[in-house]
C-alpha cells in the first residue's frame, strides 16, 4: 500500500514539474530583447493574453474613426484635446468620406494585427495592411488607471517604442505575415 501511494506521489510530482517547466518555457518564449543599431537594448514581450492586450482599445478607436466620430476617438487618448485637434484637422484636409475610408480599411479582410509588443505599461499594436502592399503600421498605447489609451504624449518611453517598431519593420520587411485573430 505504501509503495502504491509513493508511486502516485512521484507521478504527481513529475506532472507538476512538467507543468512548471511548460509554464516557464512559455513565459520565457514571450520575453524578448531587441538590439538596436546603436547598441541600445530594449526588453519587451510579445502579448498573447487578451486580458493584457491593448488590441480591444485599438479596434474601438478605429471603429469610432471609421464612423467619423472623432470626439469619442479622442477620448481614448492620454492627450484628448491634442488628439481631437489632429483628427479634426486631418478630416478637414481630406474630407469626411476619405477620412472614414482611411480608418475603415483596417477592417478589410487582408488587413490584420501581426503582433503586439509590451514594454512595462506601454503597448505597440502592429498591423499588416495587406491591401496596401503589406505596409506595417502601428498604434501606441499606455495603460492609465487600468485601461489602455492611445499614447499621444511625447516621452522617452514612447521614443523607445517607436524605435522598437522601426526594428520590427526592418526585421519583417521581406517576411510574409500571417493573420492574427480578427475581432
Steps between C-alpha positions, in 0.01 A plus 500: 500500500779740591685429171181578306454838666869583443458418130192724480684777684802464273279506187323812632838661567618429147179642353530810718864545398408459131225762540739742670760452223230548233377824660856629545587423137185671377570811711863502392400469135301822531792696647721655234792739471533734202852606408486843335762613247655743750553218752204589722287205606129501569347220703145431389252219482257373246143544630297185453249528781185694411459638854844666468437631150439850367346351188137551611576870557665518156198347330257722695689813399515391135126430499430853626727643232344288223165649608651851497447538875815692591359613835473144637831399341676795663372392841707182460822705511722606789495846335137523378503867405811461286365178341168672419678792333722273289203287390285808430774657288560177308128456430476863382796443265380171341122527537257295704461205261875454444558529875255217567640291215857525632403362840245249370776330300639353824195271499560366148567123506854537366598735785575356843698532821828311470648571842454685824814591689512611864755700695373551855163680474542586131374304202578508132223349284646422157277462195579350160307697240484226238294709260773766513789278399541353849605829652558461874335773706444527873315660785666598827313444828566554868311358798345775711279417797445144382410577138698548180509843337666615180839637605509853360738648756861530385735316735819298510291184535294586192823561305628158606175342376543681166853361473366153579249541215777608261700190590192278461436648155861445396503139623165418339526698176535196273327243717140405416260567784227278635166635620429524870150436627264770374230658714 
